[in-house]
């Protein structure tokens, strides 16, 4: 009986699901889980930066049956699964967990994103891991150079960093993602998942809403997470400065406890082992 996690990922999607699934994979490391991503680079990023041990490329969730066996266990984070597909997966798997369904709440790897009392980067901007339509490049095109760190996105096009150095005081490679989130006191990001990771470190994120993304508005309001919107970089950074001068009190920030899921999986695996020995 194998534990699998499937995360929708890619150059037009980003890595938010991959980061959540990686956090769960690390909570389940005693079961030797396998992370499945719809882009091979996402799995490599999770292994190199997020502690994941095993990963494999599965382009779409419906192709999981090519590697899974009946009675395996699956945790998935993808909008691909319709009700009919979920019913089929539930019949095929011993246990099935959908993120935002059976697993609902804030998922952050606390073994990585720990409280940091001495962040050494004052202000950082992270547009996100993807910018297939060059929205960020368009935003900065005619802007001046600003005294702020820029963390590169995983799927930014090759050569973009040569443009970014003309607009930001420090351009940080995507391989330093975890360290940068840990060490940025004030973080301006379009990624809600990244903002949650920043909060886990005790830092102060501000969510910059992208026009091409949807957000969990209920969670944002529940947290009292500050948000800003603009298509002009200078205006955006001015709003950022205004927010961080009187940063609001974050409320209801509680990372999802995975102990019940871990216990359920352990019970099923141990029972399966006993039955197969007999």
Steps between C-alpha positions, in 0.01 A plus 500: 500500500663822378423861594482743207451874483396675181555874448386696196803701388655661197618819330146643483396372843793552734603299805242574769350149489850350487599689815190383688549138389869515590403610853266203530759262350745604771236437768460149350871425449482183713285348222746584221246698292537586132421851377345514151516832318363588159833663417833325563669825603249543783598165649869584466441831681319317781789256538773764485332757724206356695630171639307262272682168447314345206317657209371401158344684206129429433364750249133482605325352802303245295830331404582407860359153436810434285719482812256439787356169613158435647488576875781758484451829684469836320512865609433744217501874439355579159191658340500218240300252708126511431241316710501191278878478514497541879251216532722275287809592703318436827401154380857429382689632806503383858509864612444814294562855618428811294672820607234765573254213549596226749810708581371854543714770655842661492766253389857613570805289580589613851822297488623742231318826570587563863481822700789726403583767755772664288398530133785659305306619194286807567270492195454245222262464208401156363264521205444126499653193338334555164460792261420335169326813370782733611271706724785585734734594217232731362454656843869585545572592136521877543569514873802637682733293719368428850681415821329168559595133461337299223465123539488332160214267411568135419348523151623845404639502148874458452667836472241694701753560777697726259195724483421486872845624608411834340197542727587336834798544732546126552373209289489168689510164324194274532715230662516725808122504535476350850784709645355816347151442643654425840716813494271765349347714772251660260391297198288619208368195316221394266510148646267432792695182580824698520331758723395219737857368509622850582250526786623165638848656521363793698543744212262752347366415153279719286294333228513661157204370301570393143232550237558149362465313832212414733535514878343353811321819602350339810844407634647842416222674694523254788872566536463877455783469247573835335444514123588752231433526129669699225639461149767764557815395686570838662142531621507141621816553704363825643193309619730232644692763699174643632375159616819395677515827694179398678490126444169351621465232767479156338216291641408129501833383360503130584682239296299185429585214736565186295523255793156345435585434136838353594332268752237389247765420241716316751206288612410402142859415405555290811175312441595441136839362604337257742254378237770450235723308743215263573 
